[in-house]
Amino acid sequence: MPANGSLPRPNSSSSSSSSFRGALWNVETEGVTREPKRLCTISIKEMGKQNVIVPEELAVKSMMAIAADPARRSALLPPLSPGLGVSCTSYKRFVTQHDVGGGARINAWVDSMRASSPTHAKAAAVVSASLEASHDEKYRKWVKQHPSALSNFGDIFAASKGKQIVMFLDYDGTLSPIVDDPDRAFMSDAMREAVRDAARHFPTAIVSGRCRDKVFSFVRLRELYYAGSHGMDIKGPSKTTKRTKAKGKGVLFQPASEFLPMIDEVYKALLQKTELIPGSRVENNTFSLSVHFRCVDEKIWSSLAEMVRSVLKDYPKLRLTLGRKVLEIRPSIKWDKGKALEFLLESLGFGDRTDVFPVYVGDDRTDEDAFKVLRDRGQGAGILVSKFAKETHASYSLREPAEVKEFLSRLAEWKRLPSSKN
């Protein structure tokens, strides 16, 4: 074990930090960091060269024209289903009959996204064929580099000996299962109790891309810290506890407040633009926006992305990133879940301390920023929740929310043991 008491990282390629990022990330880096306006003015031809979503241009123009013309839309599209728009079955018929060129291409970026975010149907097919990830050769090799946090519980305990554990938890896919309707991503009572039990012993924060108020409505635990909108909206309990160094009022930090009017404008524009795409959903996370395409026919993913891009062309101060079956729009400021983790550690009085052991558990590409912070600090443990092999900065893995619950319960049980207090 290293002298500083941090966990040894399993062997991983030095190029992982660049290889796991999708082509859309490349556009984000080149388009925002180096040339702020490039993201919004990049041509279809340039996108093709960068291996980014390149829809059939004619198909997109056709669909955009239909979307802009209510008469054509009503004539071509099937009737709207209450609450959901066009039904998926009806829309598949519409795509077959009217998508110019036989459907938009699913290029390398979309293939990569699909592989990293398998649908429930595909996951069920894997199980039914007795080809679960644990029996997959690729997954087995991956797990050797990112071993189970449950199987290696003793190592985590040993590394945290004499240190203050601070828990950071993503929400969707970590504390609750991934569901088709983001408004129904409820956590179980058993999970809530596991989180509450852990929070009795360790400062605990929920770090999510969701709106902070929305996450709180799901979790309903006032003793936690909540970092919504990828950490751009942070608030904590106002009551000082013996585990924290923070005093007075609860943490409240909103580094992107000036973007609120702009984000509201884009939200309204996206609602109108994506009306044509059945299954799509635009979620306002206050300081960021999420365009969900989990229920969108794969043939239209590229078209949806082009619609989003067409809105963003007038907003060079916003950037586009990729999550699990979601396109996310955020202010182009240097702030992410990793920055939120550092801010919370500082707020808790552990910013420069060596006797702290942060544990971050998450399942999404956006959680990689936090995993990287822990790796660079040489402190704590990053735990990726996944049944599939993925490029990651995390040191450990868990397969699903049920294992997250077990991990939290074990942490609390260990803390109650007399030996943990030595």
PyMOL commands that set and color helices and strands:
alter all, ss='L'
color gray80, all
select helices_A, chain A and resi 16-19+23-34+38-41+44-49+57-68+70-76+88-98+100-102+108-116+120-128+133-135+137-145+153-160+182-184+189-201+212-219+229-231+257-276+298-312+337-347+365-377+401-416+418-421
alter helices_A, ss='H'
color red, helices_A
select strands_A, chain A and resi 80-81+85-86+164-169+204-207+225-228+233-235+252-253+281-284+289-292+318-323+326-331+356-362+381-385+396-398
alter strands_A, ss='S'
color yellow, strands_A
deselect
rebuild
show_as cartoon
